[in-house]
Amino acid sequence: MNSSMISAMVSMNALQQQLDVIAGNLANVDTAGYKRREASFEDVLTQVQQHHKDFDRTGRSTPLGYTQGFGMRLSSVVHNMEQGLMKETGNPLDLMIEGEAMFAVQADGVIAYTREGGFHVAPNLDVPGNVILVNSQGQPVLDVNNQPISIPNEGKVAIASNGDVIVETSQGRGVAATLKFVELERPEGLVPVGENLFVIGNGLTEADVFDLTLPGPGQPPKSTVISGFVEQSNVNMTDELTRMMEVQRAYQLASRALSNSDTMMNLANTMRG
């Protein structure tokens, strides 16, 4: 197998992975809080191949040798955490974060983080007569003490911009809990686990990934909660479709290069015979 066939085959594999990333983005264009994935590529191997000495002519302005590559490979896939557009729902339990913070939920016994704020209530099996705040997958939303937020079933609920869960009942009105939303500082420390959720990578702590410092006296918070809105996906369908067309054309060219290389090898074998 010659180098042209290797380069075309390796590039086709990388381009297929890029198409898979784009397809995933397009599938989640209407998923609230979804963060689009972006793929990065690198050369597999690049080397300088020397020309024959007969190419060294008098007056030649360039040195002997030419660069020979062997295709590209997928080096990393990262999530673009850019904020999506606002969508008004009118539901006081639908929340959106204005800023770079993330909500915390309890998922399979661990703390996970998400930008999706389409919350609702579910029965609290541990406290009869109370309900807990959950996300769209039924996972409990956590407060600043990493505990599920439990509120009386008959209470009217409102969420303040600082995350305070205000409950009004026949006994009065008060703050039942405060939502936990932490400022994202190092996105590379998060690992996606599906369902729009991220967990902290192995060996890291919450302080390594999030900025846990509180604003000083008189300083505005870095992020605020907006009730009655949800954050839409930050996937731009036009950009993704354009990118898909570019990748498909590149895949076709690599496929044609592989086919032409195979044809040339067959011709060389026939002439040799």
N, C-alpha and C positions, 0 to 999 in steps of 0.2 A: 504494500500500500504506500503510495507516494505522499509527499507532503500536502499537495493540493487536496487530495481526498481526505486526509486527516483534518486539515483546516476546515473544509466544508462540513464534515460530519460533526466536529466539535461545535462549530458555530450554530448549526441547525439545532443541536441539543439545547444550547443556551437560549436561542430564540424561542424555542418551544416553552421553556421555563418563563420567559418574559411574557409570552401569550397567556400562560396560566395566571400570572400576576394580574394582567390587564382584565382577564375574564372575571377574576375574583372581585376586582374593583367595580366592574360593570354590574355584577350580580348584587352588589350592596349599594347601588346608587340611591336607593330609597330607604336604607337602613339608618335609623336615627343614631347620631353620634359616631357613625363609622369613620375610621381614618384610613385614607387610601394608602396602599402599599406601593413602594417605589423600589425598583430593582437596580442594582449597580453591577457593572461587569468589568472584567480585567483580562488582559492578554494571558493566554495559557503559557506560551513560551515564545520569546522573540530572540532571534540570534542573527548575527551578521554572517552571511555566506560569502566567501571570497570568490572573486572572478578569476578566470584563468589569466596568467601573466600576459597573454597576447592582447588582452584588453587595455593594457597599459601603453597608451600611445603618446607620442609627443604632443604637447598642447592640451592634454586631458585636464579638465578643471576640477573634476571630482575624484575622490579617492576610490580605489578598487573596493569592491564589496557591495552587497545589497542586503537590505533587511528582509528576513524571512520569518513569518509568523505561523503559528499553528492554531489560529482561531481564538475564540474568547470563551470565558466561562462566567457563570453567575457567582459574584463574590459576596453579595449580601442583599437582603430584602429588609427595608426599614419602613416604619409607619410614619407618614407625614402627619404631625399633630396640629396642623393649622386648623383654626376654628372654622366650623361650617356655618351656614346661614341659619337665621332664626326662623322658626315656624310657630305661629301662634295657635294654641289649641283651646285656650280658655279654661282648661282644667287646672285647678290650683296645685295639684300634685305633680303636674308635668313641670320639670325643672330644667333650666339651662344655666350653665356656668359661663359668665362673661369674663374671660381670662384664660389662663393656662392650667387651672386646677382640675382635679379629677375627683369624682365621688368614690367612696369606699363601700364595698358590699362583701357579704360573707358567702363564699362559694366553695363548697366541698371542704369546709373546715379551715380554709385559709382566707386571708384578706385579699380581695381583688379590687382592681381600680377600673373605672369606666367613665366615659363622657356621656353615655346614654342616660337621660334623666326622665324617661317615661315611667314614672312610678305609680303605684296604686297600693291599696291596703289588702291584707289577707288576715284571716283569723289567727289570733295568738293562742296556740294550743296550751301554752304554759300559764297564761293568765286569762281565765274566762271573762268575757265581757270587754276584752281589749283586742285591738288589731295591731298589726305591725306593718311598717312601710317596706314594700318589696319592689324590686325592679321587674322588667317585663318577663324575666325567666323565673320569677318567684323567689329570688334570693334576697335575704334581708338587707336593707340599707343600714349602714352603721352610723353611730353618733361619734362624738369626739373621744369617747371612752371605749371605742371599738365594740359597742353593744348594739343589738337590734333596737330600733326605735319603736316603742310600744305606746299606744295612745288609746284612750277610751273610745269604745265603738260609737257612742252617741255624740261624740264631740265634733265640732266644726274645726277644721284644720286649715291653717294658713302658714306659708313658709316665708320668712323674712329674708332680706338680701344677704344677711350675715349667716344664714343657715339655721336660725332659730325656728323650731317647730312650735308654733303657737296654737294651743288648743283651747277652745271655748266650750264649756259645758254649763249645765244648770248651776253648778257650784261656783262658777267664775271663769276667769280667763288667765292663762299663764303659759310659761315656756315649759314644754314637756321634755324637750331634748334639743340638741344642736347638731345639725348634720356635719359629718366629717367630709370636708373637701380640702385636699392638700395640693400645694403648688408644685407642679411638675418642673423639675430643674434639669434632669438628665434622662431624656427619653430612651437612650440606648440601654438603660438599666432595666427596662421593662420587657417582659416576655409575653407575647400573646398566647392565650389559652382558649381562644374561640369565644363565640357569643359576645363579641365586643368587649371582652374582659382582658385585663393584663395583670400579671403578678410580677413581683420583684424577682430579678434573676438570682441565681445561686450565688451565695457568698456576699450578697449585698443586703443592706438594711434600708429601712424607710428613709433614714436621714441621708443615705447615699444617693437616693433617687429624687427625693422631694425636698423642697425648702420648707422646713418646719418652723422657721422663725416667725414670730408674730409682729405685725406692724407696730411701730412705736406710737406713743401718745400724739394724737393729732394727724397721724399719717393714714391715708385711705388704704383699704385692703387691696391687695393685688388682684383678687378675683371676687366676684359677687354672684349670688344666685338670683336668677330671674324666674319668677313663678308664672305659670300659664304659657310657657314656651318650651319647645324642645329644639335641640341642635340637630340640624340635618347633616347628612353625609357630606364630607368635603370633596367627594368625587365629582369632577366635571366631565359629564358624558361626552361633550364635544372633544375635549382633550384626549380622553381615553380612546375614542373611536379613531381619531387621527393617529394616535400612537399605534393602535392595532393595525391600521393600514400600512404604516411604515414598517412594522415588524413583519407583517405578512409578505411584503415585497422583498424585504431582506431575506426572509426564509426561502422565497422562490428563487432568488439569485443564488443562494448557497446550494439549493437543490440542483439548480442548473449547472453550477460549477462541479458538483459531485458527479452528475451525469456526463458532463464533457470530459472530466478526468478519467472516468471509466472507459469512455469511447476511445480516448487517446491511448490508454493502456492496451486495449484490445487491438488497435491498429499496430502498436509497437510489437506486440506478441506475434501478430500475423506476419509482419515484415521480417521478424527474427526467424520465424519458421521457414 
